[in-house]
């Protein structure tokens, strides 16, 4: 079955960096687009970044120039490098896989940006 497991969240100071990972299994990872979403307290889940099966990427305006999404099709893992983080980046970050059978989500990893 499809499994997506996020890791790398934690507490980071404003201006700092963090790298999230999403380990995928149960499907042919290299064939599918993947994405990162986040949900802040009291807000709806929102898109952070997506990456196609190749190298094409897309970012929310709020993270452009600060975050970088990437993937390793050998390790079946997707990453989100978060630089110059801001308090408004706080939230639960979810990994998403958009497969033929539907959308799949990880359990999420908490990111808290605070001094």
C-alpha positions as CSV (number, residue, x, y, z in Angstrom):
1,X,0.0,0.0,0.0
2,X,1.0,3.6,-0.5
3,X,3.0,5.0,2.4
4,X,4.3,8.6,2.8
5,X,6.4,9.3,5.9
6,X,7.5,12.8,6.7
7,X,10.4,13.7,9.0
8,X,12.7,16.7,9.8
9,X,10.2,19.0,11.4
10,X,11.0,20.8,14.7
11,X,11.5,24.2,16.3
12,X,13.6,26.7,14.4
13,X,14.4,30.4,15.0
14,X,13.3,33.0,12.5
15,X,15.9,33.3,9.7
16,X,17.0,29.7,10.2
17,X,16.9,26.6,8.0
18,X,15.2,23.3,8.2
19,X,15.1,20.3,5.7
20,X,12.0,18.1,5.5
21,X,12.0,14.6,4.0
22,X,9.2,12.4,2.7
23,X,10.0,8.8,2.3
24,X,7.6,7.1,-0.2
25,X,6.8,3.5,-0.8
26,X,4.1,1.3,-2.4
27,X,4.1,2.9,-5.8
28,X,6.6,3.8,-8.6
29,X,7.8,7.0,-7.1
30,X,9.7,8.3,-10.2
31,X,6.5,8.4,-12.3
32,X,4.4,10.7,-10.2
33,X,4.2,14.3,-9.2
34,X,4.7,15.0,-5.5
35,X,4.1,18.0,-3.3
36,X,4.4,19.7,0.0
37,X,1.4,21.3,1.7
38,X,1.0,22.9,5.1
39,X,-1.7,23.8,7.5
40,X,-1.4,26.5,10.1
41,X,-3.6,26.5,13.2
42,X,-7.1,27.7,12.4
43,X,-6.4,27.8,8.6
44,X,-7.0,25.6,5.6
45,X,-4.3,23.4,4.2
46,X,-2.4,25.2,1.5
47,X,0.1,24.4,-1.3
48,X,3.7,25.0,-0.5
49,X,5.5,23.5,-3.5
50,X,5.1,20.7,-6.1
51,X,7.6,18.8,-8.2
52,X,6.8,16.9,-11.4
53,X,8.0,13.4,-12.2
54,X,10.9,15.2,-13.9
55,X,12.4,18.4,-12.5
56,X,9.7,20.9,-13.1
57,X,8.8,22.7,-9.9
58,X,6.1,25.1,-8.7
59,X,6.0,27.3,-5.5
60,X,3.6,29.3,-3.6
61,X,4.4,33.0,-3.8
62,X,4.9,33.1,0.0
63,X,7.9,30.7,-0.2
64,X,9.5,31.6,-3.6
65,X,13.2,32.3,-3.2
66,X,13.3,30.7,0.3
67,X,12.2,27.1,-0.1
68,X,13.5,24.5,-2.6
69,X,11.7,21.3,-3.4
70,X,13.6,18.3,-4.8
71,X,13.4,14.6,-5.2
72,X,15.7,11.6,-5.3
73,X,14.2,8.9,-7.5
74,X,16.7,6.3,-6.4
75,X,15.9,6.8,-2.7
76,X,12.2,7.3,-3.4
77,X,12.4,10.5,-1.2
78,X,11.2,14.0,-1.6
79,X,12.7,17.0,0.2
80,X,11.9,20.5,1.2
81,X,14.8,22.8,2.0
82,X,13.4,25.7,4.0
83,X,15.7,28.7,4.3
84,X,15.2,32.2,5.9
85,X,12.1,30.8,7.7
86,X,9.5,33.2,9.1
87,X,7.0,32.8,12.0
88,X,4.2,32.5,9.3
89,X,5.8,29.3,8.0
90,X,4.7,27.6,11.2
91,X,2.3,24.7,10.7
92,X,2.0,21.0,10.0
93,X,3.7,20.1,6.7
94,X,2.3,17.2,4.7
95,X,3.7,15.2,1.9
96,X,1.3,14.5,-1.1
97,X,1.4,12.0,-3.9
98,X,-1.0,12.4,-6.8
99,X,-1.5,9.0,-8.2
100,X,-4.0,7.5,-10.7
101,X,-6.0,6.1,-7.8
102,X,-6.2,9.4,-6.0
103,X,-4.4,11.7,-3.6
104,X,-2.3,10.2,-0.8
105,X,-1.1,12.1,2.3
106,X,1.5,11.5,5.0
107,X,0.8,12.0,8.7
108,X,2.5,15.4,8.7
109,X,5.4,16.9,10.5
110,X,5.2,20.0,12.8
111,X,7.4,23.0,12.0
112,X,7.4,25.8,14.5
113,X,9.3,29.1,13.8
114,X,9.8,31.0,17.0
115,X,12.5,32.8,18.9
